[in-house]
Amino acid sequence: MGNEFTRCVALASALLLAACGGGHSHPSTSGTLSPAASDSLPPAVVEAVERARAATARFANLDSAVAAGYQRDGGRCLANEPLGTMGFHHAKGALYDDRLDVERPEILVYERLPDGRYRLNGVEYIVPYSIRPRDATPPRIMGQELKRADRLQLWYLHVWIWHENPSGVFADWNPTVHCLRES
């Protein structure tokens, strides 16, 4: 499946995310969800989110993610105001299969900060329709069914594990994340 497939799925993800339809705060580095976020989630889901955080903590620096096989180019920053922003999607095509693993997300989602650094905000799990067709039972992870993206021919689920999202841990858009305007 190679690099061409990886680029196609990353582009498809970016297009889907652009079609789906505040303040700047810093993520918690405590290793736990905020009380507001975790209160409404079942304990098994909170545990799964914490496992994802532990597994992705090493990717706080984009260079570490690239060294582990994620793409350096995350495409363009995806926003859908007033709903919010997703950010930049850095994919690892070697993980595109029918096996979802909390500790091995297919995509890492970053935000570029005013000083030029990239901050890890969340992850995305995906399964292409070529592996699990649209009419199949939806894949599940963290107690959630993945959503269909027919235009992109894939299943997906965002999880805001490093930057609290007032719209919800599993929401597509985060109103507290922003794309920087190019000068």
MDAnalysis code that builds the backbone (N, CA, C; Angstrom):
import MDAnalysis as mda
import numpy as np

u = mda.Universe.empty(549, n_residues=183, atom_resindex=np.repeat(np.arange(183), 3), trajectory=True)
u.add_TopologyAttr("name", ["N", "CA", "C"] * 183)
u.add_TopologyAttr("resid", np.arange(1, 184))
u.add_TopologyAttr("resname", ["MET", "GLY", "ASN", "GLU", "PHE", "THR", "ARG", "CYS", "VAL", "ALA", "LEU", "ALA", "SER", "ALA", "LEU", "LEU", "LEU", "ALA", "ALA", "CYS", "GLY", "GLY", "GLY", "HIS", "SER", "HIS", "PRO", "SER", "THR", "SER", "GLY", "THR", "LEU", "SER", "PRO", "ALA", "ALA", "SER", "ASP", "SER", "LEU", "PRO", "PRO", "ALA", "VAL", "VAL", "GLU", "ALA", "VAL", "GLU", "ARG", "ALA", "ARG", "ALA", "ALA", "THR", "ALA", "ARG", "PHE", "ALA", "ASN", "LEU", "ASP", "SER", "ALA", "VAL", "ALA", "ALA", "GLY", "TYR", "GLN", "ARG", "ASP", "GLY", "GLY", "ARG", "CYS", "LEU", "ALA", "ASN", "GLU", "PRO", "LEU", "GLY", "THR", "MET", "GLY", "PHE", "HIS", "HIS", "ALA", "LYS", "GLY", "ALA", "LEU", "TYR", "ASP", "ASP", "ARG", "LEU", "ASP", "VAL", "GLU", "ARG", "PRO", "GLU", "ILE", "LEU", "VAL", "TYR", "GLU", "ARG", "LEU", "PRO", "ASP", "GLY", "ARG", "TYR", "ARG", "LEU", "ASN", "GLY", "VAL", "GLU", "TYR", "ILE", "VAL", "PRO", "TYR", "SER", "ILE", "ARG", "PRO", "ARG", "ASP", "ALA", "THR", "PRO", "PRO", "ARG", "ILE", "MET", "GLY", "GLN", "GLU", "LEU", "LYS", "ARG", "ALA", "ASP", "ARG", "LEU", "GLN", "LEU", "TRP", "TYR", "LEU", "HIS", "VAL", "TRP", "ILE", "TRP", "HIS", "GLU", "ASN", "PRO", "SER", "GLY", "VAL", "PHE", "ALA", "ASP", "TRP", "ASN", "PRO", "THR", "VAL", "HIS", "CYS", "LEU", "ARG", "GLU", "SER"])
u.atoms.positions = np.array([
    [0.804, -1.192, 0.000],
    [0.000, 0.000, 0.000],
    [0.839, 1.244, 0.000],
    [1.975, 1.365, 0.423],
    [2.937, 2.404, 0.143],
    [2.552, 3.843, 0.405],
    [3.482, 4.706, -0.016],
    [3.345, 6.139, 0.237],
    [2.187, 6.773, -0.517],
    [1.907, 6.306, -1.743],
    [0.823, 6.908, -2.517],
    [-0.515, 6.714, -1.801],
    [-0.751, 5.511, -1.266],
    [-1.977, 5.252, -0.521],
    [-2.036, 6.143, 0.719],
    [-0.915, 6.241, 1.431],
    [-0.856, 7.071, 2.630],
    [-1.205, 8.507, 2.299],
    [-0.626, 9.047, 1.220],
    [-0.929, 10.422, 0.822],
    [-2.400, 10.576, 0.454],
    [-2.956, 9.578, -0.245],
    [-4.365, 9.644, -0.645],
    [-5.275, 9.649, 0.574],
    [-5.002, 8.780, 1.551],
    [-5.841, 8.735, 2.741],
    [-5.683, 10.021, 3.543],
    [-4.457, 10.546, 3.654],
    [-4.255, 11.800, 4.392],
    [-4.999, 12.941, 3.702],
    [-4.929, 12.998, 2.373],
    [-5.651, 14.026, 1.639],
    [-7.157, 13.840, 1.821],
    [-7.607, 12.598, 1.749],
    [-9.029, 12.322, 1.935],
    [-9.472, 12.752, 3.326],
    [-8.651, 12.471, 4.331],
    [-8.981, 12.883, 5.697],
    [-9.106, 14.396, 5.783],
    [-8.166, 15.089, 5.166],
    [-8.201, 16.553, 5.199],
    [-9.455, 17.085, 4.519],
    [-9.832, 16.494, 3.391],
    [-11.030, 16.947, 2.691],
    [-12.281, 16.678, 3.510],
    [-12.353, 15.507, 4.133],
    [-13.502, 15.177, 4.971],
    [-13.614, 16.160, 6.113],
    [-12.533, 16.383, 6.745],
    [-12.542, 17.226, 7.920],
    [-12.929, 18.648, 7.540],
    [-12.518, 19.086, 6.374],
    [-12.892, 20.422, 5.933],
    [-14.386, 20.497, 5.620],
    [-14.972, 19.369, 5.207],
    [-16.385, 19.359, 4.828],
    [-17.322, 19.172, 6.017],
    [-16.825, 18.614, 7.114],
    [-17.664, 18.389, 8.297],
    [-18.081, 19.722, 8.908],
    [-19.265, 19.432, 8.925],
    [-19.694, 20.669, 9.489],
    [-20.613, 20.532, 10.672],
    [-12.810, 32.092, 20.367],
    [-12.630, 31.760, 21.742],
    [-11.244, 32.045, 22.293],
    [-11.085, 31.430, 23.310],
    [-9.799, 31.661, 23.957],
    [-8.785, 30.623, 23.570],
    [-7.558, 30.905, 23.892],
    [-6.476, 29.971, 23.622],
    [-5.963, 29.459, 24.948],
    [-6.232, 28.180, 25.247],
    [-5.788, 27.639, 26.520],
    [-4.713, 26.597, 26.290],
    [-4.000, 26.269, 27.330],
    [-2.933, 25.288, 27.230],
    [-3.428, 23.952, 27.736],
    [-2.960, 22.852, 27.124],
    [-3.447, 21.542, 27.531],
    [-2.929, 21.175, 28.910],
    [-3.673, 20.324, 29.548],
    [-3.225, 19.788, 30.824],
    [-2.057, 18.855, 30.562],
    [-1.049, 18.939, 31.362],
    [0.072, 18.011, 31.239],
    [0.102, 17.072, 32.437],
    [-0.997, 17.029, 33.179],
    [-1.049, 16.211, 34.380],
    [-1.194, 14.737, 34.075],
    [-1.554, 14.379, 32.833],
    [-1.741, 12.984, 32.497],
    [-3.148, 12.490, 32.780],
    [-4.060, 13.377, 33.091],
    [-5.434, 12.969, 33.327],
    [-6.377, 13.941, 32.637],
    [-7.593, 13.471, 32.394],
    [-8.608, 14.360, 31.852],
    [-9.033, 15.328, 32.934],
    [-9.489, 16.500, 32.530],
    [-10.022, 17.446, 33.510],
    [-11.263, 16.833, 34.142],
    [-11.620, 17.243, 35.346],
    [-12.820, 16.697, 35.977],
    [-14.060, 16.856, 35.109],
    [-14.202, 17.985, 34.440],
    [-15.387, 18.210, 33.607],
    [-15.454, 17.202, 32.471],
    [-14.315, 16.889, 31.865],
    [-14.299, 15.956, 30.741],
    [-14.523, 14.527, 31.197],
    [-13.944, 14.144, 32.330],
    [-14.026, 12.752, 32.748],
    [-15.316, 12.417, 33.481],
    [-16.011, 13.405, 34.033],
    [-17.229, 13.130, 34.792],
    [-18.298, 12.441, 33.957],
    [-18.398, 12.780, 32.687],
    [-19.466, 12.238, 31.864],
    [-19.061, 10.974, 31.103],
    [-17.845, 10.513, 31.261],
    [-17.381, 9.337, 30.539],
    [-17.353, 8.116, 31.457],
    [-17.710, 6.948, 30.923],
    [-17.608, 5.721, 31.730],
    [-16.149, 5.471, 32.126],
    [-15.928, 4.838, 33.264],
    [-14.553, 4.581, 33.722],
    [-13.683, 3.861, 32.690],
    [-14.244, 2.922, 31.935],
    [-13.448, 2.200, 30.933],
    [-12.967, 3.140, 29.826],
    [-13.796, 4.133, 29.479],
    [-13.409, 5.095, 28.446],
    [-12.330, 6.033, 28.993],
    [-12.493, 6.486, 30.226],
    [-11.474, 7.337, 30.841],
    [-10.136, 6.587, 30.869],
    [-10.168, 5.317, 31.215],
    [-8.940, 4.510, 31.254],
    [-8.322, 4.403, 29.860],
    [-9.152, 4.213, 28.837],
    [-8.646, 4.119, 27.467],
    [-8.028, 5.439, 27.021],
    [-8.664, 6.556, 27.367],
    [-8.109, 7.868, 27.024],
    [-6.761, 8.058, 27.720],
    [-6.669, 7.662, 28.970],
    [-5.403, 7.790, 29.696],
    [-4.310, 6.915, 29.068],
    [-4.672, 5.734, 28.591],
    [-3.698, 4.875, 27.893],
    [-3.229, 5.544, 26.596],
    [-4.153, 6.169, 25.881],
    [-3.783, 6.873, 24.649],
    [-2.843, 8.032, 24.971],
    [-3.125, 8.749, 26.040],
    [-2.253, 9.864, 26.455],
    [-0.854, 9.347, 26.795],
    [-0.789, 8.275, 27.559],
    [0.519, 7.729, 27.947],
    [1.303, 7.289, 26.708],
    [0.619, 6.693, 25.755],
    [1.285, 6.197, 24.552],
    [1.720, 7.306, 23.608],
    [1.014, 8.447, 23.630],
    [1.336, 9.524, 22.685],
    [2.117, 10.666, 23.329],
    [2.371, 10.604, 24.610],
    [3.101, 11.682, 25.287],
    [4.443, 11.947, 24.612],
    [5.079, 10.923, 24.111],
    [6.385, 11.092, 23.453],
    [6.279, 11.876, 22.147],
    [5.072, 12.062, 21.637],
    [4.877, 12.796, 20.387],
    [4.527, 14.260, 20.615],
    [4.681, 14.745, 21.839],
    [4.442, 16.168, 22.102],
    [5.298, 17.015, 21.171],
    [6.462, 16.522, 20.828],
    [7.348, 17.170, 19.867],
    [7.122, 16.508, 18.507],
    [6.771, 17.299, 17.495],
    [6.481, 16.767, 16.165],
    [7.650, 15.966, 15.607],
    [8.883, 16.371, 15.896],
    [10.033, 15.616, 15.395],
    [10.027, 14.177, 15.901],
    [9.571, 13.959, 17.126],
    [9.478, 12.600, 17.674],
    [8.440, 11.788, 16.916],
    [7.344, 12.422, 16.551],
    [6.316, 11.725, 15.779],
    [6.847, 11.351, 14.398],
    [7.553, 12.264, 13.766],
    [8.128, 11.990, 12.446],
    [9.124, 10.831, 12.543],
    [9.955, 10.828, 13.573],
    [10.922, 9.745, 13.768],
    [10.220, 8.399, 13.953],
    [8.987, 8.418, 14.456],
    [8.219, 7.190, 14.665],
    [7.379, 6.804, 13.447],
    [7.493, 7.548, 12.344],
    [6.816, 7.171, 11.112],
    [5.608, 8.001, 10.724],
    [5.259, 9.009, 11.512],
    [4.156, 9.896, 11.129],
    [4.676, 10.920, 10.119],
    [3.825, 11.349, 9.216],
    [4.217, 12.315, 8.193],
    [4.553, 13.662, 8.822],
    [5.602, 14.302, 8.298],
    [5.933, 15.648, 8.768],
    [4.899, 16.651, 8.267],
    [4.458, 16.498, 7.023],
    [3.500, 17.435, 6.448],
    [2.091, 17.033, 6.869],
    [1.461, 17.870, 7.661],
    [0.104, 17.599, 8.131],
    [-0.963, 18.262, 7.283],
    [-0.591, 18.669, 6.057],
    [-1.562, 19.346, 5.204],
    [-1.847, 20.740, 5.710],
    [-3.049, 21.209, 5.423],
    [-3.414, 22.551, 5.893],
    [-4.170, 22.434, 7.210],
    [-4.190, 23.514, 7.943],
    [-4.920, 23.575, 9.205],
    [-6.418, 23.588, 8.878],
    [-7.168, 22.671, 9.461],
    [-8.586, 22.551, 9.152],
    [-9.430, 23.263, 10.196],
    [-10.262, 24.187, 9.723],
    [-11.136, 24.961, 10.598],
    [-12.532, 25.013, 9.999],
    [-13.516, 25.144, 10.858],
    [-14.909, 25.246, 10.446],
    [-15.601, 26.201, 11.418],
    [-15.239, 27.490, 11.314],
    [-15.818, 28.492, 12.227],
    [-17.304, 28.642, 11.934],
    [-18.134, 28.760, 12.927],
    [-17.801, 29.009, 14.325],
    [-17.664, 27.738, 15.157],
    [-17.748, 26.553, 14.534],
    [-17.691, 25.315, 15.307],
    [-16.317, 25.075, 15.929],
    [-15.279, 25.552, 15.247],
    [-13.936, 25.385, 15.778],
    [-12.954, 24.886, 14.750],
    [-11.905, 24.323, 15.260],
    [-10.772, 23.890, 14.442],
    [-10.385, 22.481, 14.831],
    [-9.772, 21.785, 13.894],
    [-9.151, 20.492, 14.174],
    [-7.648, 20.675, 14.276],
    [-7.075, 21.319, 13.273],
    [-5.641, 21.516, 13.243],
    [-5.010, 20.760, 12.091],
    [-3.765, 20.362, 12.296],
    [-2.980, 19.651, 11.281],
    [-3.001, 18.157, 11.583],
    [-3.228, 17.352, 10.550],
    [-3.343, 15.903, 10.696],
    [-2.076, 15.224, 10.158],
    [-1.347, 14.592, 11.059],
    [-0.100, 13.904, 10.700],
    [-0.354, 12.401, 10.774],
    [-0.397, 11.761, 9.608],
    [-0.810, 10.361, 9.494],
    [0.374, 9.399, 9.494],
    [0.075, 8.177, 9.886],
    [1.032, 7.073, 9.798],
    [0.342, 5.959, 9.020],
    [0.595, 5.916, 7.707],
    [-0.082, 4.994, 6.810],
    [0.114, 3.533, 7.157],
    [1.215, 3.183, 7.800],
    [1.457, 1.788, 8.172],
    [0.406, 1.270, 9.150],
    [-0.347, 2.173, 9.786],
    [-1.373, 1.763, 10.748],
    [-2.756, 1.649, 10.121],
    [-2.896, 1.905, 8.817],
    [-4.198, 1.843, 8.167],
    [-4.571, 0.385, 7.947],
    [-5.355, -0.139, 8.868],
    [-5.840, -1.507, 8.761],
    [-7.164, -1.584, 9.505],
    [-7.656, -2.779, 9.778],
    [-8.939, -2.947, 10.444],
    [-8.784, -3.139, 11.951],
    [-7.567, -2.978, 12.446],
    [-7.303, -3.164, 13.875],
    [-7.077, -1.804, 14.522],
    [-8.001, -1.384, 15.346],
    [-7.842, -0.128, 16.068],
    [-7.192, -0.419, 17.417],
    [-6.174, 0.362, 17.737],
    [-5.433, 0.187, 18.974],
    [-5.362, 1.547, 19.659],
    [-5.903, 1.639, 20.861],
    [-5.929, 2.893, 21.617],
    [-4.543, 3.525, 21.672],
    [-3.516, 2.712, 21.783],
    [-2.158, 3.203, 21.961],
    [-1.415, 3.455, 20.654],
    [-2.084, 3.221, 19.509],
    [-1.443, 3.431, 18.204],
    [-2.403, 4.136, 17.246],
    [-2.667, 5.417, 17.480],
    [-3.594, 6.134, 16.592],
    [-3.005, 6.318, 15.196],
    [-3.868, 6.257, 14.207],
    [-3.436, 6.426, 12.817],
    [-3.019, 7.862, 12.522],
    [-3.589, 8.822, 13.232],
    [-3.312, 10.239, 12.981],
    [-3.089, 10.960, 14.309],
    [-2.098, 11.855, 14.324],
    [-1.859, 12.759, 15.438],
    [-2.302, 14.148, 14.988],
    [-3.046, 14.865, 15.833],
    [-3.593, 16.170, 15.466],
    [-2.873, 17.264, 16.267],
    [-2.251, 18.191, 15.546],
    [-1.455, 19.262, 16.142],
    [-2.036, 20.637, 15.820],
    [-1.675, 21.583, 16.659],
    [-1.995, 23.000, 16.447],
    [-0.671, 23.755, 16.378],
    [-0.542, 24.666, 15.403],
    [0.658, 25.512, 15.350],
    [0.431, 26.736, 16.226],
    [1.355, 26.956, 17.130],
    [1.274, 28.068, 18.070],
    [1.916, 29.321, 17.471],
    [1.623, 30.484, 18.027],
    [2.180, 31.733, 17.487],
    [3.712, 31.747, 17.404],
    [4.391, 31.000, 18.286],
    [5.859, 30.981, 18.245],
    [6.405, 29.976, 17.229],
    [5.513, 29.308, 16.466],
    [5.934, 28.377, 15.421],
    [5.984, 26.921, 15.852],
    [5.932, 26.667, 17.144],
    [5.936, 25.279, 17.619],
    [4.598, 24.618, 17.311],
    [4.636, 23.296, 17.228],
    [3.417, 22.517, 17.065],
    [3.086, 21.856, 18.390],
    [1.805, 21.935, 18.778],
    [1.350, 21.337, 20.030],
    [0.402, 20.192, 19.699],
    [0.668, 19.041, 20.277],
    [-0.207, 17.881, 20.121],
    [-1.486, 18.131, 20.915],
    [-2.631, 18.063, 20.229],
    [-3.922, 18.294, 20.884],
    [-4.767, 17.036, 20.982],
    [-4.618, 16.144, 20.009],
    [-5.475, 14.965, 20.011],
    [-5.006, 13.937, 19.014],
    [-5.854, 12.926, 18.846],
    [-5.559, 11.835, 17.914],
    [-6.813, 11.557, 17.092],
    [-6.609, 10.824, 16.026],
    [-7.737, 10.377, 15.210],
    [-7.493, 8.925, 14.833],
    [-8.551, 8.154, 14.950],
    [-8.508, 6.745, 14.549],
    [-9.278, 6.627, 13.246],
    [-8.714, 5.920, 12.267],
    [-9.401, 5.756, 10.981],
    [-9.277, 4.328, 10.477],
    [-10.282, 3.931, 9.685],
    [-10.281, 2.663, 8.965],
    [-10.834, 2.968, 7.578],
    [-10.034, 2.758, 6.520],
    [-10.531, 3.003, 5.148],
    [-11.625, 2.005, 4.751],
    [-12.573, 2.463, 3.938],
    [-13.621, 1.580, 3.438],
    [-13.040, 0.431, 2.634],
    [-11.866, 0.604, 2.041],
    [-11.253, -0.485, 1.278],
    [-10.907, -1.666, 2.181],
    [-10.826, -1.406, 3.467],
    [-10.527, -2.462, 4.436],
    [-11.802, -2.892, 5.173],
    [-12.641, -1.938, 5.539],
    [-13.934, -2.227, 6.161],
    [-14.975, -1.405, 5.428],
    [-15.781, -2.068, 4.584],
    [-16.742, -1.350, 3.743],
    [-17.753, -0.533, 4.555],
    [-18.305, 0.445, 3.870],
    [-19.281, 1.363, 4.458],
    [-20.466, 0.630, 5.061],
    [-20.908, -0.459, 4.439],
    [-22.092, -1.171, 4.912],
    [-21.772, -2.211, 5.993],
    [-20.529, -2.288, 6.413],
    [-20.141, -3.202, 7.488],
    [-20.520, -2.601, 8.844],
    [-20.415, -3.399, 9.867],
    [-20.608, -2.902, 11.231],
    [-19.535, -1.853, 11.505],
    [-19.911, -0.698, 12.051],
    [-18.905, 0.347, 12.310],
    [-17.815, -0.143, 13.267],
    [-16.564, 0.208, 12.980],
    [-15.500, -0.108, 13.943],
    [-15.759, 0.662, 15.233],
    [-15.238, 0.149, 16.353],
    [-15.423, 0.795, 17.657],
    [-14.077, 0.912, 18.353],
    [-13.939, 2.011, 19.094],
    [-12.785, 2.196, 19.961],
    [-13.212, 3.137, 21.086],
    [-12.684, 2.932, 22.270],
    [-13.016, 3.762, 23.438],
    [-14.518, 3.839, 23.668],
    [-15.212, 2.750, 23.375],
    [-16.657, 2.723, 23.580],
    [-17.456, 3.491, 22.544],
    [-16.808, 3.974, 21.488],
    [-17.462, 4.799, 20.472],
    [-17.444, 4.103, 19.114],
    [-18.529, 4.250, 18.355],
    [-18.523, 3.819, 16.956],
    [-17.834, 4.894, 16.139],
    [-16.977, 4.475, 15.201],
    [-16.381, 5.440, 14.290],
    [-17.474, 5.986, 13.376],
    [-17.294, 7.228, 12.931],
    [-18.238, 7.905, 12.052],
    [-17.875, 7.594, 10.602],
    [-18.884, 7.621, 9.738],
    [-18.639, 7.400, 8.307],
    [-18.293, 8.710, 7.629],
    [-17.328, 8.622, 6.729],
    [-16.976, 9.749, 5.864],
    [-17.061, 9.226, 4.434],
    [-18.262, 9.246, 3.893],
    [-18.481, 8.652, 2.582],
    [-17.640, 9.294, 1.485],
    [-17.518, 10.608, 1.521],
    [-16.721, 11.286, 0.487],
    [-15.272, 10.836, 0.501],
    [-14.775, 10.542, 1.666],
    [-13.374, 10.135, 1.797],
    [-13.200, 8.632, 1.836],
    [-14.317, 7.925, 1.884],
    [-14.281, 6.467, 1.890],
    [-13.539, 5.916, 3.106],
    [-13.907, 6.446, 4.284],
    [-13.287, 5.937, 5.508],
    [-14.169, 6.166, 6.716],
    [-13.854, 5.435, 7.778],
    [-14.431, 5.595, 9.103],
    [-13.453, 6.426, 9.916],
    [-13.945, 7.272, 10.850],
    [-13.026, 8.100, 11.636],
    [-13.603, 8.434, 13.008],
    [-12.709, 8.767, 13.944],
    [-13.101, 9.262, 15.254],
    [-11.983, 10.132, 15.802],
    [-12.307, 11.388, 16.131],
    [-11.375, 12.301, 16.797],
    [-11.463, 12.098, 18.301],
    [-10.316, 12.239, 18.972],
    [-10.290, 12.169, 20.431],
    [-9.348, 13.265, 20.922],
    [-9.903, 14.221, 21.643],
    [-9.145, 15.368, 22.157],
    [-8.532, 14.975, 23.497],
    [-7.365, 14.357, 23.452],
    [-6.750, 13.831, 24.675],
    [-5.731, 14.769, 25.300],
    [-5.257, 15.768, 24.559],
    [-4.234, 16.675, 25.092],
    [-4.704, 18.104, 25.215],
    [-5.851, 18.434, 24.677],
    [-6.388, 19.801, 24.760],
    [-7.883, 19.664, 24.999],
    [-8.340, 20.131, 26.128],
    [-9.750, 19.983, 26.461],
    [-10.627, 20.629, 25.393],
    [-11.706, 19.939, 25.067],
    [-12.655, 20.427, 24.075],
    [-14.009, 20.616, 24.748],
    [-14.495, 21.865, 24.863],
    [-15.797, 22.084, 25.492],
    [-16.944, 21.434, 24.721],
    [-16.702, 21.059, 23.465],
    [-17.728, 20.378, 22.673],
    [-17.756, 18.879, 22.941],
    [-16.755, 18.380, 23.649],
    [-16.708, 16.965, 23.994],
    [-15.409, 16.307, 23.558],
    [-15.029, 15.280, 24.279],
    [-13.780, 14.556, 24.008],
    [-13.780, 13.983, 22.585],
    [-14.955, 13.560, 22.086],
    [-15.033, 12.906, 20.780],
    [-15.608, 13.805, 19.682],
    [-15.702, 15.097, 19.923],
    [-16.234, 16.035, 18.924],
    [-15.223, 16.231, 17.793],
    [-15.715, 16.534, 16.615],
    [-14.826, 16.800, 15.475],
    [-14.088, 18.127, 15.638],
    [-14.811, 19.165, 16.031],
    [-14.265, 20.521, 16.053],
    [-14.067, 20.998, 17.481],
    [-12.980, 21.759, 17.710],
    [-12.700, 22.308, 19.033],
    [-12.701, 23.834, 18.938],
    [-13.647, 24.510, 19.609],
    [-13.719, 25.970, 19.509],
    [-12.588, 26.694, 20.217],
    [-11.752, 26.000, 20.973],
    [-10.625, 26.661, 21.654],
    [-9.300, 26.479, 20.918],
    [-9.350, 25.840, 19.764],
    [-8.159, 25.657, 18.915],
    [-8.336, 26.545, 17.696],
    [-7.228, 27.130, 17.232],
    [-7.323, 28.079, 16.110],
    [-6.214, 27.845, 15.095],
    [-6.521, 28.129, 13.848],
    [-5.499, 28.168, 12.802],
    [-4.905, 29.573, 12.792],
    [-3.612, 29.653, 12.712],
    [-2.967, 30.955, 12.618],
    [-3.198, 31.539, 11.232],
    [-3.415, 32.809, 11.174],
    [-3.561, 33.483, 9.877],
    [-2.173, 33.695, 9.301],
    [-2.031, 33.336, 8.033],
    [-0.751, 33.541, 7.348],
    [-0.574, 35.022, 7.050],
    [0.618, 35.547, 7.280],
    [0.880, 36.975, 7.040],
    [1.084, 37.245, 5.581],
])
